[in-house]
């Protein structure tokens, strides 16, 4: 992944480690960023009702639509 770094050469990320990083590191960060951006603007929530067996049983897709002046 990073051939110029000795530390990064030994990096390995399996399914469980990747899931942990996403759920407990990345998700809270992006949730806070989104909350800060939409706290004082109008926004619309959209959700996906597709008839896919995997998405009906495992997840609910939500999209937040807002205008970002930045």
C-alpha positions in Angstrom: 0.0 0.0 0.0 2.8 2.4 1.0 6.1 1.1 -0.4 8.2 3.9 1.1 7.1 3.3 4.7 8.5 0.4 6.8 5.6 0.6 9.2 3.0 0.6 6.5 4.6 -2.4 4.7 3.7 -4.6 7.7 0.1 -3.3 7.8 -2.6 -6.0 7.4 -6.3 -5.4 7.7 -8.7 -8.3 7.8 -12.5 -8.3 7.7 -13.0 -7.9 11.5 -10.4 -5.2 11.9 -11.8 -3.3 9.0 -15.3 -3.5 10.3 -14.1 -2.3 13.7 -12.3 0.7 12.2 -15.3 1.7 10.2 -17.9 1.3 13.0 -15.9 2.8 15.9 -13.5 5.2 14.3 -14.7 6.5 10.9 -18.5 6.4 11.5 -18.5 8.6 14.6 -16.2 11.1 12.9 -18.3 11.4 9.8 -21.5 11.5 11.9 -20.1 14.5 13.9 -19.0 16.3 10.7 -22.5 15.8 9.1 -24.2 17.0 12.3 -22.1 20.1 12.4 -22.8 20.9 8.7 -26.6 20.4 8.9 -27.3 21.8 12.3 -28.2 25.3 11.0 -29.3 24.6 7.4 -32.4 23.1 5.9 -32.0 19.5 4.8 -34.0 16.6 3.3 -33.8 12.9 4.4 -34.2 10.3 1.7 -34.3 6.5 2.2 -34.0 3.6 -0.1 -36.8 1.1 -0.3 -35.3 -1.2 -2.9 -36.5 -4.8 -3.0 -33.1 -6.4 -2.4 -33.1 -9.2 0.2 -29.7 -8.1 1.6 -30.7 -4.5 2.1 -34.1 -5.3 3.6 -32.6 -7.5 6.3 -29.2 -5.9 7.0 -29.3 -2.2 6.4 -31.3 0.9 5.8 -29.9 3.3 3.3 -30.4 7.0 4.2 -29.2 10.0 2.2 -29.1 13.5 3.6 -29.4 16.2 1.0 -28.4 19.8 1.8 -26.7 22.7 0.2 -23.1 23.3 1.4 -21.9 26.8 0.7 -18.3 25.7 1.1 
